[in-house]
Amino acid sequence: MDGATFAGRKVLVTGASRGIGRAVAEAFARAGADVAVTGRKPETLAPVAAEIAKDAGGAAQRILPIACHQGRADEIEKLFAQLDGAWGRIDVAVINAATNPVFGSLADIEKSAWDKVIEVNLTGAFLTAQAAARRMAEQKGGTIVFISSIAAFDPLPGLGAYSVTKAGIVAMTKAFAKELAPRGVRVNAVAPGLIETQLSRRLIDTKEIHDRLVAGIPLGRHGQPQDVVGAVLFLASDAAGYVTGQVLVVDGGSRM
């Protein structure tokens, strides 16, 4: 789906400074979209935006870097105020930003760490989707794509809190989809498997865990961020015009 056309469409990708978010933002830019990319740190986000613009053919004005911490409601409000001022509409929102500050047993997690994971991965995703949904409903069109995880269905080792939030994203996808369908807004999710990102680094670098997980993947390898791009672009495209409330699993076949 990297060849899909999004010319002139306004696309928001959260958590786009690296990993899946960056790969998705790059693909939308190459497909002709105006892309707003978010990340927590302006100093790391700006060069990423410049590289995305260069990769898309040098149209720097089409890439809008906005520093936004998804765990902070006031920053999400500012994000959408900036989008309103710059664009006046939003056609696609890819809600990807997530965190996992702890690795270990869910039974042993400190409440402070639990609160942080919930604040960013679930509450922040909700507030971002809510802001996008209100604008899309008013304009009677748009699409939201959440990035969930196969951890929503089968919690990953050491990532209990993260897995809980990704299960919440699945329910949120379906709830928003049912509510927004009459307003012409589609809402779907992508559930990646083991993808090589900073968040999954502990799983990949721990040989015992990595080998056990890959043994259950028919394609015989863990994924790369680029492996997720096609699914996101499909769900955001007109080709998926009759698709809403769905979760598309991208996991190398581990959940057949």
Secondary structure, DSSP 8 states (H G I E B T S, - for coil): -TT---TT-EEEESS-SSHHHHHHHHHHHHTT-EEEEEES-HHHHHHHHHHHHHHTTS-GGGEEEEE--TT-HHHHHHHHHHHHHHTS--SEEEE--------B-GGG--HHHHHHHIIIIIIIHHHHHHHHHHHHHHHT-EEEEEE--GGGTS--TTBHHHHHHHHHHHHHHHHHHHHHGGGTEEEEEEEE-SB-SSTTHHHHHSHHHHHHHHHT-TTSS-B-THHHHHHHHHHHSGGGTT--S-EEEESTTTT-
